[in-house]
């Protein structure tokens, strides 16, 4: 499966776009929609374009970031979601990609994922809403997007944001 345009817009809107490289709250050099050199897709694109790793103060255009986000979600996260869950309704797939993008692919092994895999998206959403909002012990606003993920995970396709 591939992320839908709505799912991609959801991720982009909730990640936020920053054109200049900065350190995130836990010290990781970040740019665009939360891209880091830990991403195979982003790192390959950046190194091909610039011939080196990302540095503090480097810049990216929104147009480039939009292209990278689609490719990154489809190749790194969408593939992992499909491998974990098989076929899902599009809105569940989009929500799972959002969770994996925000929390990392290991999140696909956590309790919420087991609930979704068992066919209980409401329980998956409740688990997401109550957990996974910190990094290294610090509460992070981006991780508090669980309520939004819960809404997208449980809403039928026609009423999705």
MITOR-277386 format. One line per 4 residues: number of its first residue (from 1); their letters; for each residue x negated, y, z of C-alpha. Coordinates in nm, 4 decimals, padded with zeros to 6 digits. Layout:
NUM = A = X,Y,Z ~ ... $
***
This chain:
1 = XXXX = 00.0000,00.0000,00.0000 ~ -00.0945,00.3625,-00.0393 ~ -00.0102,00.6574,00.1829 ~ 00.2893,00.8574,00.0610 $
5 = XXXX = 00.2730,01.2288,-00.0141 ~ 00.4810,01.2891,00.3008 ~ 00.2463,01.0759,00.5086 ~ -00.0574,01.2567,00.3719 $
9 = XXXX = 00.1010,01.5970,00.4385 ~ 00.1835,01.4803,00.7915 ~ -00.1787,01.3852,00.8607 ~ -00.3157,01.7050,00.7037 $
13 = XXXX = -00.0694,01.9236,00.8915 ~ -00.1363,01.7694,01.2285 ~ -00.5124,01.7366,01.1912 ~ -00.5450,02.0951,01.0728 $
17 = XXXX = -00.7982,02.2198,00.8186 ~ -01.1276,02.3823,00.9197 ~ -01.3491,02.4890,00.6303 ~ -01.6734,02.5240,00.8293 $
21 = XXXX = -01.8498,02.2402,01.0122 ~ -01.8160,02.2515,01.3912 ~ -01.8575,02.0213,01.6909 ~ -01.5359,01.8612,01.8104 $
25 = XXXX = -01.4554,01.8407,02.1844 ~ -01.6738,01.5318,02.2263 ~ -01.9636,01.6733,02.0242 ~ -01.9182,01.5077,01.6834 $
29 = XXXX = -01.9953,01.7281,01.3819 ~ -01.6637,01.7693,01.1992 ~ -01.5270,01.9507,00.8916 ~ -01.2111,01.9677,00.6794 $
33 = XXXX = -00.9311,01.7503,00.8162 ~ -01.1469,01.5984,01.0882 ~ -01.4038,01.4430,00.8529 ~ -01.7275,01.3164,01.0052 $
37 = XXXX = -02.0331,01.1389,00.8712 ~ -01.8999,00.8259,01.0465 ~ -01.6554,00.7909,00.7567 ~ -01.8006,00.5817,00.4754 $
41 = XXXX = -01.5916,00.7654,00.2137 ~ -01.6658,01.1161,00.3398 ~ -02.0360,01.0486,00.4025 ~ -02.0823,00.9095,00.0502 $
45 = XXXX = -01.8977,01.2065,-00.1034 ~ -02.0908,01.4607,00.1041 ~ -02.4316,01.3036,00.0353 ~ -02.3570,01.2807,-00.3376 $
49 = XXXX = -02.2501,01.6444,-00.3450 ~ -02.5159,01.7913,-00.1116 ~ -02.7960,01.5352,-00.1023 ~ -02.8025,01.5306,00.2774 $
53 = XXXX = -02.5941,01.4818,00.5904 ~ -02.3410,01.7371,00.7112 ~ -02.4926,02.0268,00.9060 ~ -02.3504,02.2838,01.1437 $
57 = XXXX = -02.2058,02.5737,00.9430 ~ -02.1626,02.3797,00.6157 ~ -01.8407,02.4587,00.4271 ~ -01.5796,02.2646,00.2302 $
61 = XXXX = -01.2926,02.3922,00.0165 ~ -00.9348,02.2939,00.0919 ~ -00.9070,02.1483,-00.2605 ~ -01.2054,01.9183,-00.2009 $
65 = XXXX = -01.0753,01.8274,00.1450 ~ -00.7325,01.7353,00.0032 ~ -00.8906,01.4984,-00.2505 ~ -01.1181,01.3420,00.0116 $
69 = XXXX = -00.8343,01.2997,00.2624 ~ -00.6229,01.1001,00.0147 ~ -00.9154,00.8794,-00.0851 ~ -01.0333,00.8343,00.2736 $
73 = XXXX = -00.6887,00.7416,00.4083 ~ -00.6206,00.4980,00.1244 ~ -00.9632,00.3315,00.1270 ~ -01.0582,00.3306,00.4951 $
77 = XXXX = -00.7310,00.3383,00.6850 ~ -00.4612,00.2219,00.4447 ~ -00.6586,-00.0895,00.3604 ~ -00.7055,-00.1642,00.7311 $
81 = XXXX = -00.3342,-00.1077,00.8017 ~ -00.2354,-00.3400,00.5159 ~ -00.4815,-00.6047,00.6345 ~ -00.3432,-00.5815,00.9891 $
85 = XXXX = 00.0316,-00.5655,00.9205 ~ 00.0908,-00.6799,00.5632 ~ 00.3862,-00.5129,00.3946 ~ 00.5560,-00.2431,00.6016 $
89 = XXXX = 00.8309,00.0064,00.5272 ~ 00.6583,00.3159,00.3867 ~ 00.7292,00.5308,00.6945 ~ 00.5822,00.2665,00.9276 $
93 = XXXX = 00.2784,00.2375,00.7007 ~ 00.2351,00.6169,00.6996 ~ 00.2662,00.6305,01.0784 ~ 00.0154,00.3478,01.1253 $
97 = XXXX = -00.2293,00.5254,00.8907 ~ -00.1832,00.8449,01.0934 ~ -00.2565,00.6606,01.4167 ~ -00.5620,00.4862,01.2720 $
101 = XXXX = -00.6903,00.8135,01.1255 ~ -00.6451,01.0005,01.4532 ~ -00.7566,00.7297,01.6961 ~ -00.9863,00.5198,01.4782 $
105 = XXXX = -00.9350,00.1841,01.3076 ~ -00.9852,-00.0088,01.6313 ~ -00.6492,00.1336,01.7363 ~ -00.4961,-00.1244,01.5030 $
109 = XXXX = -00.5769,-00.3887,01.7669 ~ -00.4151,-00.2051,02.0586 ~ -00.0792,-00.2712,02.2289 ~ 00.1232,-00.0366,02.0048 $
113 = XXXX = -00.0027,-00.2305,01.7004 ~ 00.0935,-00.5631,01.8534 ~ 00.4447,-00.4263,01.9117 ~ 00.4734,-00.3004,01.5535 $
117 = XXXX = 00.3419,-00.6320,01.4226 ~ 00.6054,-00.8123,01.6299 ~ 00.8760,-00.6091,01.4541 ~ 00.9430,-00.3659,01.7393 $
121 = XXXX = 00.8664,-00.0144,01.6085 ~ 01.0587,00.1484,01.8952 ~ 00.8288,-00.0187,02.1488 ~ 00.5237,00.0725,01.9383 $
125 = XXXX = 00.6399,00.4339,01.9385 ~ 00.7003,00.4318,02.3149 ~ 00.3512,00.2946,02.3777 ~ 00.2017,00.5607,02.1486 $
129 = XXXX = 00.3984,00.8304,02.3281 ~ 00.2682,00.7301,02.6693 ~ -00.0960,00.6505,02.5917 ~ -00.4068,00.7214,02.3856 $
133 = XXXX = -00.4338,01.0981,02.4354 ~ -00.7872,01.1252,02.5746 ~ -01.1445,01.0939,02.4536 ~ -01.4212,01.0373,02.7045 $
137 = XXXX = -01.1729,01.1165,02.9801 ~ -01.0639,01.4541,02.8370 ~ -00.7053,01.5120,02.7265 ~ -00.7110,01.6297,02.3647 $
141 = XXXX = -00.4274,01.8203,02.1939 ~ -00.4808,01.6300,01.8681 ~ -00.4343,01.3066,02.0528 ~ -00.1144,01.4402,02.2043 $
145 = XXXX = 00.0459,01.4137,01.8616 ~ 00.1912,01.0817,01.9790 ~ 00.5411,01.2264,01.9998 ~ 00.5182,01.3232,01.6338 $
149 = XXXX = 00.3875,00.9765,01.5432 ~ 00.6676,00.8239,01.7492 ~ 00.9243,01.0252,01.5544 ~ 00.7819,00.9245,01.2163 $
153 = XXXX = 00.7395,00.5617,01.3228 ~ 01.0994,00.5153,01.4329 ~ 01.2867,00.7409,01.1924 ~ 01.4535,00.5814,00.8935 $
157 = XXXX = 01.3037,00.6842,00.5584 ~ 01.5824,00.9315,00.4761 ~ 01.5405,01.1310,00.8004 ~ 01.1635,01.1302,00.8201 $
161 = X = 00.9909,01.4684,00.8604 $
***
